[in-house]
Amino acid sequence: MSRAQRSTSEAQWCAAEPGPFQRRYFWRSRVCSAALHAALRPGHNLGMSRRYFVYILTNTKRGVLYVGLTNNLVRRLEQHRAKAVPSFTSEHGLTRLVYLEEYSSINEARARERVLKRWRRDWKFKLIEELNPDWDDLSSRLAV
């Protein structure tokens, strides 16, 4: 449906999104809506790049694995270690960070997390052992 076909009763307006006629108000899109909501959050800077982490936790070498996603890895690891939230990681004592990937886009990070969650255990073991053959805890190497 084109903009011309939309009725005025369905109209949602957005001043931040430029339109074809350079009017003051324009049709709202998901992009515009997300940008406005993000700009309204305290401490949010639209120019600042975000960092997202896909990580794998375990309790022992070749033990139980957990694949997760976060934008603040240090805080999230503290939550896992403190067992602040009753969850899979707290039930199984998963506190050792053995694998980590960084992304600048949440969509890329979510896609990668979904892929890793569907992988077989052996595939995850190979992935971890390529970069961390001794299954060391990588949290000590993180720059805060």
TIDREN-999912 format. One record per residue (C-alpha): residue in three letters; x, y, z. Coordinates in Angstrom, 3 decimals. Each point is the difference from the previous one (the first is absolute). Example, Ala and Ser with C-alpha at 12.3 -4.5 7.8 and 13.67 -1.06 7.14 Angstrom:
2
ALA, 12.300, -4.500, 7.800;
SER, 1.370, 3.440, -0.660;
END
This chain:
144
MET, 0.000, 0.000, 0.000;
SER, 1.432, 3.383, -0.974;
ARG, -0.049, 3.072, 2.195;
ALA, -2.671, 1.552, -2.174;
GLN, -2.298, -2.992, 0.559;
ARG, 0.206, 0.141, 3.781;
SER, -2.968, 1.656, 1.647;
THR, 0.527, 2.863, 2.404;
SER, -1.591, -2.023, 2.798;
GLU, 2.985, -2.383, -0.181;
ALA, 2.491, 2.834, 0.064;
GLN, 2.859, 0.019, 2.439;
TRP, 2.278, 2.980, -0.269;
CYS, 3.677, 0.426, 0.569;
ALA, 1.965, 3.231, -0.206;
ALA, 3.391, -1.725, -0.105;
GLU, -0.455, -1.910, -3.242;
PRO, 0.378, 1.890, -3.281;
GLY, -2.725, -0.568, -2.579;
PRO, -0.202, 0.481, -3.756;
PHE, -1.610, 3.461, 0.252;
GLN, 2.201, 1.404, 2.797;
ARG, -2.995, 0.708, 2.226;
ARG, 0.277, 0.650, 3.677;
TYR, -1.651, -3.309, 0.989;
PHE, 0.368, -3.323, -1.771;
TRP, -1.249, -3.555, 0.221;
ARG, 1.483, -1.931, 2.921;
SER, 2.059, -3.053, -0.798;
ARG, 1.561, -2.610, 2.270;
VAL, 3.400, 1.606, -0.533;
CYS, -1.275, 3.410, 1.042;
SER, -1.812, -1.427, 2.975;
ALA, 3.063, -1.876, 1.250;
ALA, 2.225, 3.051, -0.404;
LEU, -2.404, 2.206, 1.937;
HIS, -0.416, -2.503, 2.824;
ALA, 3.765, -0.483, 0.203;
ALA, 0.599, 3.746, 0.088;
LEU, -2.446, 0.359, 2.873;
ARG, 1.811, -2.540, 2.189;
PRO, 2.266, 1.637, 2.576;
GLY, 3.690, -0.229, -0.747;
HIS, -0.561, -1.095, -3.589;
ASN, 2.230, 1.476, -2.663;
LEU, -1.060, -0.667, -3.613;
GLY, 3.553, 0.534, -1.254;
MET, 1.528, -2.474, 2.436;
SER, 0.659, -3.452, -1.381;
ARG, -1.395, -2.915, 1.993;
ARG, 1.779, -3.251, 0.802;
TYR, -1.797, -3.327, 0.232;
PHE, 1.544, -3.258, 1.155;
VAL, -0.910, -3.591, -0.758;
TYR, 1.632, -2.207, 2.603;
ILE, 0.217, -3.590, 1.189;
LEU, 0.159, -0.943, 3.680;
THR, 0.830, -3.370, 1.513;
ASN, 0.717, -1.533, 3.392;
THR, 2.841, -2.380, -0.960;
LYS, 1.927, -0.971, -3.108;
ARG, -2.446, -1.624, -2.430;
GLY, -2.753, 0.412, 2.593;
VAL, -3.417, 1.643, -0.219;
LEU, -0.095, 2.882, -2.512;
TYR, -2.061, 3.188, -0.030;
VAL, -0.127, 2.412, -2.954;
GLY, -1.016, 3.565, 0.857;
LEU, -0.196, 3.547, -1.357;
THR, 0.563, 3.297, 1.803;
ASN, 1.034, 3.603, -0.544;
ASN, 1.889, 0.203, 3.318;
LEU, 2.079, -3.115, 0.439;
VAL, 1.632, 0.893, 3.325;
ARG, -3.373, 0.728, 1.640;
ARG, -1.541, -3.161, -1.453;
LEU, 2.858, -2.200, 1.219;
GLU, -0.385, 1.481, 3.478;
GLN, -3.696, -0.901, -0.098;
HIS, 0.808, -3.583, -1.030;
ARG, 2.622, -0.360, 2.731;
ALA, -2.201, 1.501, 2.715;
LYS, -2.879, -2.251, -1.117;
ALA, -2.161, 3.100, 0.235;
VAL, -2.667, -1.437, -2.290;
PRO, -1.314, -3.556, 0.415;
SER, 0.821, -1.435, -3.413;
PHE, 1.754, -2.763, -1.897;
THR, 3.430, 1.475, 0.753;
SER, -0.614, 0.251, 3.738;
GLU, -1.412, -3.546, 0.167;
HIS, 3.047, -1.475, -1.750;
GLY, 2.679, 2.303, 1.439;
LEU, 1.100, 1.408, -3.338;
THR, 2.520, 2.736, 0.753;
ARG, 2.981, -0.627, -2.289;
LEU, 0.093, 2.176, -3.136;
VAL, 1.635, -2.145, -2.686;
TYR, -1.044, 1.668, -3.261;
LEU, -0.847, 3.527, -1.104;
GLU, -0.937, 1.849, -3.201;
GLU, -0.591, 3.748, -0.298;
TYR, -2.450, 1.697, -2.383;
SER, -0.969, 3.605, -0.670;
SER, -3.536, -0.904, -1.100;
ILE, -2.600, -1.613, 2.228;
ASN, -1.522, -1.722, -3.025;
GLU, 3.302, -1.675, -0.891;
ALA, 0.538, -1.044, 3.607;
ARG, -3.513, -1.464, 0.322;
ALA, 0.401, -1.892, -3.261;
ARG, 3.328, -1.454, 1.142;
GLU, -1.416, -0.948, 3.409;
ARG, -2.880, -1.857, -1.658;
VAL, 2.412, -1.844, -2.276;
LEU, 2.247, -1.035, 2.892;
LYS, -2.951, -1.142, 2.094;
ARG, -1.034, -2.370, -2.802;
TRP, 3.502, -1.457, -0.389;
ARG, 0.848, -3.452, 1.283;
ARG, 2.173, -0.264, 3.107;
ASP, 2.949, -1.386, -1.970;
TRP, -0.071, 2.991, -2.348;
LYS, 0.032, 2.376, 2.986;
PHE, 2.902, -1.926, 1.537;
LYS, 2.006, 0.386, -3.233;
LEU, -0.820, 3.720, -0.161;
ILE, 1.146, 0.550, 3.592;
GLU, 3.144, -2.107, -0.368;
GLU, 1.119, 1.898, -3.121;
LEU, 0.382, 3.210, 2.028;
ASN, 0.256, -1.309, 3.567;
PRO, 1.470, -3.526, -0.056;
ASP, 0.557, -0.100, 3.784;
TRP, -3.523, 1.224, 0.778;
ASP, 1.403, 2.867, 2.084;
ASP, -2.340, 2.545, 1.563;
LEU, 0.191, 2.988, -2.364;
SER, -1.645, 2.432, 2.418;
SER, 3.383, 0.835, 1.550;
ARG, 1.156, 1.296, -3.412;
LEU, -2.919, 2.376, -0.483;
ALA, 0.760, 3.715, -0.135;
VAL, -2.508, 1.808, 2.210;
END
